[in-house]
């Protein structure tokens, strides 16, 4: 008779989250995750169009949670000012991580990789986003990573579960099933701001060189990376 191998604790917690929290409110999901998921817990934020939701949602329950921001050196000026504004307003425990080499040094070595097709973009993202995030999670000894991605943001996210066990830690998505209407209602209810570029038609905001307004791009999928890809790599390999 074959032995049944028991689930490791992390997989058991992932199963509980996905089985029990699908119909729970985002606040209840966060409360459960803070109480049950592995420490140390961190929150990653791009400080993009609707990032104030997750920053407020999680820090209301754990004010001192480390907030990771990856500074590629190519953010819009409005993004840097938005980081300062929200950090002050919400008293964030902000941890800024950067690539090992500056933007100028990388361009001297490789040129403008975002103009070098899909392969160039992926190499750029690996050095400027994926590696710094991996380093941040490692140095902060993260056991749980709170993320604000949503199923309706891209076709690549449509089947994501609330919780995943990846690369030795749990990734948790409390607002995974929210719509833009839900986000708008939350921001209004708590008098929180959108990113300053939202009113100019920017629905997904990353580096200035690979971000386009919805009017300019023609579709949500094409607002990032010229439509060659949607994900920057953080939610594919980290």
C-alpha positions as CSV (number, residue, x, y, z in Angstrom):
1,X,0.0,0.0,0.0
2,X,1.5,3.3,-1.1
3,X,2.1,6.0,1.5
4,X,0.2,9.3,1.3
5,X,2.7,12.2,1.6
6,X,1.3,14.9,3.9
7,X,1.2,18.5,2.5
8,X,4.0,20.7,3.6
9,X,2.7,23.6,5.7
10,X,3.0,26.2,2.9
11,X,1.0,24.1,0.4
12,X,-1.6,23.5,3.1
13,X,-1.9,27.2,3.7
14,X,-2.2,27.9,0.0
15,X,-5.0,25.3,-0.2
16,X,-6.8,26.9,2.7
17,X,-6.6,30.4,1.3
18,X,-7.8,29.3,-2.2
19,X,-10.6,27.1,-0.8
20,X,-11.8,29.4,2.0
21,X,-11.2,33.0,0.9
22,X,-12.5,33.1,-2.6
23,X,-15.8,34.8,-1.5
24,X,-14.3,36.8,1.4
25,X,-13.8,40.5,1.4
26,X,-10.3,41.9,0.6
27,X,-10.1,43.1,4.2
28,X,-10.9,39.7,5.5
29,X,-8.3,38.1,3.2
30,X,-5.6,40.4,4.4
31,X,-6.5,39.8,8.0
32,X,-6.3,36.0,7.5
33,X,-3.1,36.2,5.6
34,X,-1.4,38.4,8.2
35,X,-2.5,36.0,10.9
36,X,-1.6,32.7,9.1
37,X,0.9,33.1,6.3
38,X,4.6,32.8,6.9
39,X,6.6,35.7,8.2
40,X,8.4,37.9,7.3
41,X,5.6,39.4,5.3
42,X,6.2,42.1,2.7
43,X,4.2,44.2,0.3
44,X,5.6,45.0,-3.2
45,X,4.3,48.1,-5.0
46,X,5.0,49.6,-8.4
47,X,3.3,52.8,-7.2
48,X,1.3,52.6,-10.5
49,X,-2.1,53.9,-11.4
50,X,-4.1,52.3,-8.6
51,X,-1.4,51.3,-6.1
52,X,-2.8,53.4,-3.3
53,X,-5.5,50.7,-2.8
54,X,-3.1,47.9,-1.7
55,X,-0.8,50.2,0.2
56,X,-3.8,51.5,2.3
57,X,-5.5,48.1,2.5
58,X,-2.5,46.3,4.0
59,X,-1.0,49.0,6.1
60,X,-4.3,49.7,7.9
61,X,-3.9,46.3,9.4
62,X,0.0,46.1,9.6
63,X,1.4,49.7,9.5
64,X,5.0,48.6,9.6
65,X,5.0,46.0,6.9
66,X,8.0,46.5,4.6
67,X,7.0,48.0,1.3
68,X,9.3,47.2,-1.7
69,X,9.7,49.6,-4.5
70,X,12.0,48.8,-7.5
71,X,13.6,51.9,-8.8
72,X,14.7,51.2,-12.4
73,X,15.9,54.8,-12.9
74,X,13.4,55.2,-15.7
75,X,10.2,56.0,-13.8
76,X,8.2,59.0,-14.8
77,X,8.9,62.1,-12.7
78,X,5.2,61.9,-11.6
79,X,5.9,58.4,-10.2
80,X,8.7,59.5,-8.0
81,X,6.6,62.3,-6.6
82,X,3.7,59.8,-6.1
83,X,6.0,57.6,-4.1
84,X,7.0,60.5,-1.9
85,X,3.4,61.6,-1.5
86,X,2.0,58.2,-0.5
87,X,5.0,57.4,1.7
88,X,4.4,60.5,3.7
89,X,0.6,60.2,3.8
90,X,0.5,56.5,4.8
91,X,3.8,56.5,6.8
92,X,5.1,53.6,4.7
93,X,8.1,51.5,5.8
94,X,9.6,51.9,2.3
95,X,12.5,49.8,1.0
96,X,13.9,51.0,-2.3
97,X,15.8,48.5,-4.4
98,X,17.8,49.3,-7.6
99,X,19.6,47.4,-10.3
100,X,23.3,46.8,-9.6
101,X,24.3,49.0,-12.5
102,X,23.0,52.5,-13.2
103,X,20.8,53.3,-16.2
104,X,23.7,55.2,-17.8
105,X,26.1,52.3,-17.4
106,X,23.6,49.8,-18.8
107,X,23.0,52.0,-21.8
108,X,26.7,52.3,-22.4
109,X,27.0,48.5,-22.3
110,X,23.9,47.4,-24.1
111,X,22.2,50.4,-25.8
112,X,18.5,51.0,-25.3
113,X,17.4,47.4,-24.9
114,X,13.7,48.4,-24.8
115,X,14.2,49.2,-28.5
116,X,15.7,45.8,-29.3
117,X,12.6,43.7,-29.6
118,X,11.1,41.2,-27.2
119,X,14.5,39.7,-26.3
120,X,15.9,43.1,-25.5
121,X,13.0,44.0,-23.3
122,X,13.2,40.7,-21.5
123,X,16.9,41.2,-20.8
124,X,16.2,44.7,-19.6
125,X,13.4,43.6,-17.3
126,X,15.6,40.8,-15.9
127,X,18.4,43.2,-14.9
128,X,16.2,46.1,-13.8
129,X,13.2,44.5,-12.2
130,X,13.5,40.7,-11.6
131,X,17.0,40.7,-10.1
132,X,16.4,43.6,-7.7
133,X,13.1,42.1,-6.6
134,X,14.7,38.7,-6.0
135,X,17.4,40.5,-4.0
136,X,14.8,42.4,-2.0
137,X,12.8,39.3,-1.1
138,X,16.0,37.5,-0.1
139,X,17.5,40.3,2.0
140,X,14.2,41.0,3.7
141,X,13.8,37.2,4.4
142,X,10.3,37.3,2.9
143,X,8.0,34.4,3.6
144,X,4.9,36.0,2.2
145,X,4.7,38.6,-0.6
146,X,1.5,40.6,-0.9
147,X,0.8,41.7,-4.5
148,X,-2.0,43.9,-5.9
149,X,-2.4,42.3,-9.3
150,X,-5.9,41.6,-10.6
151,X,-7.4,39.0,-13.0
152,X,-8.9,41.7,-15.3
153,X,-5.6,43.5,-15.9
154,X,-4.3,41.0,-18.5
155,X,-5.2,37.7,-20.1
156,X,-2.1,36.2,-18.5
157,X,-3.7,36.8,-15.1
158,X,-7.2,35.5,-15.7
159,X,-6.7,32.1,-14.1
160,X,-4.5,33.1,-11.1
161,X,-5.4,31.8,-7.7
162,X,-5.5,34.0,-4.6
163,X,-2.4,32.3,-3.2
164,X,0.5,30.6,-4.8
165,X,3.6,28.9,-3.4
166,X,6.5,29.9,-5.6
167,X,10.3,30.0,-5.1
168,X,10.1,29.1,-1.4
169,X,7.5,31.7,-0.4
170,X,3.8,32.4,-0.7
171,X,2.5,35.1,-3.0
172,X,-0.9,36.4,-2.0
173,X,-3.3,38.5,-4.1
174,X,-6.1,40.0,-1.9
175,X,-7.8,42.1,-4.7
176,X,-7.3,39.5,-7.4
177,X,-11.0,39.5,-8.4
178,X,-11.6,43.3,-8.1
179,X,-12.6,45.4,-11.1
180,X,-11.8,49.0,-11.9
181,X,-15.2,49.9,-10.4
182,X,-14.2,48.2,-7.1
183,X,-10.9,50.1,-7.1
184,X,-12.5,53.4,-7.9
185,X,-15.1,52.9,-5.0
186,X,-12.3,52.1,-2.5
187,X,-10.2,55.1,-3.5
188,X,-13.2,57.4,-3.2
189,X,-14.3,55.9,0.1
190,X,-10.9,56.5,1.6
191,X,-10.1,59.7,-0.2
192,X,-7.0,58.1,-1.8
193,X,-5.4,59.3,-5.1
194,X,-4.8,57.7,-8.4
195,X,-1.4,58.1,-9.9
196,X,-1.1,61.6,-11.4
197,X,-0.9,60.2,-15.0
198,X,-4.2,58.3,-14.7
199,X,-6.2,61.4,-15.8
200,X,-4.0,61.5,-18.9
201,X,-5.2,58.1,-19.9
202,X,-2.4,56.0,-18.5
203,X,-4.0,52.8,-17.1
204,X,-0.8,50.8,-16.5
205,X,2.3,52.7,-15.6
206,X,5.9,51.5,-15.6
207,X,9.0,53.0,-17.1
208,X,8.5,56.0,-19.3
209,X,10.1,54.4,-22.3
210,X,7.8,51.4,-22.5
211,X,4.5,52.9,-21.2
212,X,1.8,54.3,-23.5
213,X,-1.5,55.9,-22.7
214,X,-4.6,53.9,-23.6
215,X,-5.5,56.4,-26.4
216,X,-2.0,56.1,-27.9
217,X,-1.8,52.3,-27.5
218,X,-5.4,51.4,-28.6
219,X,-5.8,48.6,-26.1
220,X,-4.9,47.8,-22.4
221,X,-2.6,44.9,-23.6
222,X,-0.6,47.3,-25.7
223,X,0.0,50.0,-23.1
224,X,3.1,48.3,-21.9
225,X,6.2,47.1,-23.9
226,X,4.7,48.1,-27.3
227,X,2.3,45.2,-27.1
228,X,5.2,42.7,-27.5
229,X,4.5,41.4,-24.0
230,X,2.3,42.3,-21.0
231,X,4.3,41.1,-18.0
232,X,7.6,42.7,-16.8
233,X,8.8,39.4,-15.4
234,X,8.1,39.9,-11.7
235,X,4.9,37.9,-11.8
236,X,6.3,35.2,-14.1
237,X,9.5,34.3,-12.5
238,X,9.7,35.7,-9.0
